[in-house]
Amino acid sequence: MTKHLPSPIPVTALVEAVRNINSDFLDYLTQVLSNFAQTYPPEEGTPEEMVKAFIDGTFRNIAIQIHYNASSHERQMLYHQDHVFSSLHMAVTLNGNRTVGFSKSRNSFSDFSEISLQMQSGDIYVTTPAAIMHGVSMDELSQDERSVALQCRTLLEAKTAQYWAKRVGPLCVEITKVLVQHPLRLPTFEEWEEQCKKLEATLKNPEDKNFVFDQEEI
């Protein structure tokens, strides 16, 4: 069982602002995933349910990664692929710096080569790390220089996660095509601030908005 606590309003506002100003991207992704789900019908539920769950969850599975003090291991030692929740993944560097490497080959441990991104405060990337071998490394950092990054994945319950996980390879290919055709736009400060005010106006006790998902069968 995994408990997902509500994220702070400023973080939620960023995600919702990104979703709002990129509604054309989400609409097109809905069309693409609808065709995909018709081709690969689910054993349980309907294609429409699977697509709606993915679109509703896009960027709403939020985690934060913090690193400082000693440097990390060498990046090649840290290479991995993410779970289905990162079929569509937005990473936001809030502070410090880190290096993200993406493998250029299918086998990252032989004939190793990569594309590396030097991420600094304010940098954002969107990609499909559920289908790409990748790793993150940091130099030695003081607490003030610490690396702080938001990881905005796709929020899925067990049934829908199981469906997409079985097809994660071709799913990520289709998502990549959509990203190429419909590049995302980042919100302005004013757009983010407006979303903050809307969320604050509907603020509830966080304990009333907890979700518990059973991921044991994923």
C-alpha positions as CSV (number, residue, x, y, z in Angstrom):
1,M,0.0,0.0,0.0
2,T,1.3,3.4,-0.9
3,K,-0.1,6.6,0.6
4,H,0.0,9.6,-1.7
5,L,-0.2,12.8,0.3
6,P,-1.4,16.1,-1.4
7,S,1.5,18.2,-2.7
8,P,1.9,21.8,-1.5
9,I,-0.2,24.4,-3.4
10,P,2.7,26.0,-5.2
11,V,3.7,22.7,-6.6
12,T,0.2,21.6,-7.5
13,A,-0.4,25.0,-9.1
14,L,2.6,24.5,-11.4
15,V,1.3,21.1,-12.5
16,E,-2.2,22.3,-13.1
17,A,-0.9,25.4,-15.0
18,V,1.2,23.2,-17.2
19,R,-1.9,21.0,-17.9
20,N,-4.2,24.0,-18.5
21,I,-2.0,25.8,-21.0
22,N,-1.2,22.6,-22.9
23,S,-4.7,21.4,-23.2
24,D,-4.1,20.9,-27.0
25,F,-1.3,18.5,-26.1
26,L,-3.6,16.5,-23.8
27,D,-6.4,16.5,-26.3
28,Y,-4.1,15.1,-29.0
29,L,-2.6,12.6,-26.6
30,T,-6.1,11.4,-25.7
31,Q,-6.8,10.7,-29.4
32,V,-3.5,8.8,-29.8
33,L,-4.0,6.8,-26.6
34,S,-7.6,6.0,-27.6
35,N,-6.5,4.5,-30.9
36,F,-3.8,2.6,-29.0
37,A,-6.2,1.2,-26.4
38,Q,-8.6,0.1,-29.2
39,T,-5.7,-1.8,-30.7
40,Y,-4.7,-3.3,-27.3
41,P,-8.1,-3.8,-25.6
42,P,-7.9,-4.3,-21.8
43,E,-8.7,-7.6,-20.2
44,E,-10.6,-5.7,-17.5
45,G,-12.4,-2.4,-17.9
46,T,-12.8,-0.4,-21.2
47,P,-10.4,1.4,-23.4
48,E,-12.1,4.7,-22.5
49,E,-11.4,4.0,-18.8
50,M,-7.8,3.3,-19.4
51,V,-7.2,6.4,-21.5
52,K,-9.2,8.7,-19.1
53,A,-7.1,7.4,-16.1
54,F,-3.8,8.1,-17.9
55,I,-4.8,11.6,-19.0
56,D,-6.3,12.5,-15.6
57,G,-3.1,11.3,-13.9
58,T,-0.6,13.1,-16.3
59,F,2.1,14.9,-14.2
60,R,0.0,14.5,-11.0
61,N,2.2,11.8,-9.4
62,I,4.6,14.1,-7.6
63,A,7.8,13.3,-5.8
64,I,10.8,15.4,-4.7
65,Q,14.5,14.4,-4.8
66,I,17.1,16.1,-2.6
67,H,20.8,15.5,-2.6
68,Y,23.8,17.2,-0.8
69,N,27.1,16.4,0.9
70,A,29.1,13.7,-0.7
71,S,29.0,13.2,-4.4
72,S,26.9,10.4,-5.9
73,H,28.3,7.2,-7.5
74,E,29.4,7.4,-11.1
75,R,26.4,7.9,-13.3
76,Q,26.9,4.7,-15.3
77,M,26.5,2.7,-12.1
78,L,23.1,4.3,-11.5
79,Y,21.5,3.6,-14.8
80,H,18.0,2.2,-14.7
81,Q,14.5,2.4,-16.3
82,D,11.5,3.7,-14.4
83,H,8.2,2.0,-13.9
84,V,5.1,2.7,-16.0
85,F,4.3,5.9,-14.0
86,S,7.2,7.5,-15.9
87,S,5.8,6.8,-19.3
88,L,5.3,10.6,-19.4
89,H,7.5,12.4,-16.9
90,M,8.3,16.0,-16.2
91,A,11.4,16.8,-14.1
92,V,11.9,20.3,-12.7
93,T,15.2,21.4,-11.1
94,L,14.3,23.8,-8.3
95,N,17.8,24.3,-6.8
96,G,21.4,23.3,-7.3
97,N,22.6,21.2,-10.2
98,R,22.8,17.6,-11.4
99,T,23.6,15.7,-14.5
100,V,21.0,13.5,-16.2
101,G,22.3,11.0,-18.7
102,F,20.2,9.1,-21.3
103,S,21.6,6.0,-23.0
104,K,22.0,6.0,-26.7
105,S,22.1,2.2,-26.9
106,R,19.7,-0.6,-25.9
107,N,22.4,-2.1,-23.6
108,S,23.8,0.7,-21.4
109,F,26.5,-1.5,-19.9
110,S,28.3,-2.5,-23.1
111,D,29.4,0.0,-25.8
112,F,28.2,2.7,-23.4
113,S,27.3,6.1,-24.8
114,E,24.9,8.7,-23.6
115,I,23.3,12.1,-24.1
116,S,23.8,14.1,-20.9
117,L,21.9,17.2,-19.7
118,Q,23.5,19.6,-17.2
119,M,20.4,20.6,-15.1
120,Q,20.5,23.8,-13.2
121,S,17.9,25.7,-11.2
122,G,14.9,26.4,-13.4
123,D,15.6,23.7,-16.0
124,I,12.9,21.3,-17.0
125,Y,12.7,18.3,-19.2
126,V,9.8,16.1,-20.3
127,T,10.5,12.6,-21.6
128,T,9.6,8.8,-21.3
129,P,12.2,7.3,-18.8
130,A,10.0,4.2,-18.4
131,A,11.5,3.2,-21.8
132,I,14.9,4.8,-21.7
133,M,17.9,3.7,-19.6
134,H,19.1,6.7,-17.7
135,G,21.0,7.8,-14.6
136,V,21.5,10.9,-12.5
137,S,24.7,12.1,-10.8
138,M,25.7,14.9,-8.5
139,D,29.0,16.5,-7.5
140,E,29.8,17.2,-3.9
141,L,27.3,19.9,-2.8
142,S,26.8,22.0,0.3
143,Q,23.4,22.2,2.0
144,D,22.8,25.6,0.4
145,E,23.8,24.2,-3.0
146,R,21.8,21.1,-2.6
147,S,20.1,19.5,-5.6
148,V,16.3,19.7,-5.3
149,A,14.2,18.3,-8.1
150,L,10.5,17.7,-8.6
151,Q,9.6,14.5,-10.4
152,C,6.1,14.8,-12.0
153,R,5.0,11.3,-13.1
154,T,1.6,9.9,-14.1
155,L,-0.7,9.0,-11.3
156,L,-2.4,5.6,-11.9
157,E,-4.3,3.1,-9.8
158,A,-3.4,-0.6,-9.8
159,K,-5.8,-1.7,-12.5
160,T,-4.8,1.0,-15.0
161,A,-1.2,0.8,-14.1
162,Q,-1.2,-2.9,-14.9
163,Y,-2.8,-2.3,-18.3
164,W,-0.3,0.3,-19.4
165,A,2.7,-1.5,-17.8
166,K,2.1,-4.5,-20.1
167,R,2.4,-2.2,-23.1
168,V,4.9,0.3,-21.8
169,G,7.4,0.1,-24.8
170,P,5.0,0.9,-27.6
171,L,3.1,3.3,-25.3
172,C,6.3,5.4,-24.8
173,V,6.9,5.4,-28.5
174,E,3.5,6.9,-29.1
175,I,4.0,9.5,-26.4
176,T,7.3,10.5,-27.8
177,K,5.7,11.1,-31.2
178,V,3.1,13.3,-29.5
179,L,5.8,15.3,-27.7
180,V,7.6,15.9,-31.0
181,Q,4.5,17.2,-32.7
182,H,3.1,19.2,-29.7
183,P,6.0,20.7,-27.7
184,L,4.9,21.8,-24.2
185,R,4.8,25.4,-23.1
186,L,5.8,26.4,-19.6
187,P,3.4,28.7,-17.7
188,T,4.3,32.3,-17.0
189,F,4.5,33.6,-13.4
190,E,1.1,35.2,-13.8
191,E,-0.4,31.9,-15.0
192,W,1.1,30.1,-12.1
193,E,0.0,32.7,-9.6
194,E,-3.6,32.6,-10.9
195,Q,-3.7,28.9,-10.5
196,C,-2.3,29.2,-6.9
197,K,-5.2,31.6,-6.0
198,K,-7.8,29.2,-7.5
199,L,-6.4,26.3,-5.4
200,E,-6.2,28.3,-2.3
201,A,-9.8,29.3,-2.6
202,T,-10.8,25.6,-2.5
203,L,-8.3,24.5,0.1
204,K,-9.3,21.6,2.3
205,N,-7.8,19.7,5.2
206,P,-5.0,17.6,3.6
207,E,-6.2,14.5,5.6
208,D,-9.5,14.7,3.7
209,K,-7.6,14.3,0.3
210,N,-5.3,11.4,1.0
211,F,-5.3,8.5,-1.5
212,V,-4.3,4.9,-0.8
213,F,-3.4,2.8,-3.8
214,D,-2.7,-1.0,-3.7
215,Q,0.3,-1.5,-6.0
216,E,1.2,-5.0,-4.8
217,E,-0.1,-6.6,-8.0
218,I,1.6,-4.1,-10.4
